[in-house]
């Protein structure tokens, strides 16, 4: 694992750092909550009318939320 100074003089760690797990979980939870709010704002409840296209951002967001909530 290497570190390099950032512009603010702080060290930024590259690679996996065990101490960052709680922070990553918090960020992940915040992102999931933001995705949920966006889907609600788009009134994206229920099945999408795209037919499950892999290019559909709404379907991808719903799948990502479901996957993250299972873990």
C-alpha positions as CSV (number, residue, x, y, z in Angstrom):
1,X,0.0,0.0,0.0
2,X,1.5,3.4,-0.9
3,X,0.6,6.8,0.2
4,X,1.1,10.1,-1.6
5,X,0.5,13.6,-0.4
6,X,-2.6,15.4,-1.7
7,X,-2.8,19.1,-2.5
8,X,-4.0,19.8,1.0
9,X,-1.0,18.1,2.5
10,X,-3.0,15.1,3.7
11,X,-1.9,11.6,2.8
12,X,-4.2,9.7,0.5
13,X,-3.9,5.9,0.8
14,X,-4.1,3.8,-2.4
15,X,-5.4,0.3,-2.1
16,X,-7.6,-1.4,0.6
17,X,-7.4,-0.1,4.1
18,X,-9.3,-1.9,6.9
19,X,-9.8,1.4,8.8
20,X,-11.9,2.8,5.9
21,X,-14.6,0.0,6.0
22,X,-17.0,2.0,8.3
23,X,-16.5,5.1,6.2
24,X,-17.2,3.1,3.0
25,X,-20.3,1.6,4.5
26,X,-21.5,5.1,5.4
27,X,-20.8,6.4,1.9
28,X,-22.6,3.4,0.4
29,X,-25.6,3.9,2.6
30,X,-25.7,7.6,1.7
31,X,-25.5,6.7,-2.0
32,X,-28.3,4.1,-1.7
33,X,-30.5,6.6,0.1
34,X,-29.8,9.2,-2.6
35,X,-30.7,6.6,-5.3
36,X,-33.9,5.8,-3.5
37,X,-34.9,9.5,-3.3
38,X,-34.1,10.0,-7.0
39,X,-36.2,7.0,-7.9
40,X,-39.1,8.3,-5.8
41,X,-38.7,11.7,-7.4
42,X,-38.9,10.1,-10.8
43,X,-42.0,8.2,-9.7
44,X,-40.2,5.0,-10.6
45,X,-42.3,2.7,-8.4
46,X,-43.3,-0.7,-9.6
47,X,-42.0,-2.4,-12.8
48,X,-40.3,-0.3,-15.4
49,X,-41.8,-0.2,-18.9
50,X,-38.4,-0.8,-20.6
51,X,-38.7,-4.6,-20.2
52,X,-35.6,-4.9,-18.1
53,X,-33.1,-3.4,-20.6
54,X,-29.5,-3.4,-19.5
55,X,-29.3,0.2,-20.6
56,X,-32.1,1.4,-18.4
57,X,-30.6,3.5,-15.6
58,X,-33.8,3.1,-13.5
59,X,-33.6,-0.7,-13.7
60,X,-29.9,-0.6,-12.9
61,X,-30.4,1.6,-9.9
62,X,-33.2,-0.7,-8.6
63,X,-31.0,-3.8,-9.0
64,X,-28.0,-2.1,-7.3
65,X,-30.2,-1.1,-4.4
66,X,-31.6,-4.7,-4.0
67,X,-28.1,-6.2,-4.2
68,X,-26.7,-3.8,-1.6
69,X,-29.6,-4.4,0.8
70,X,-29.1,-8.1,0.6
71,X,-25.5,-7.7,1.7
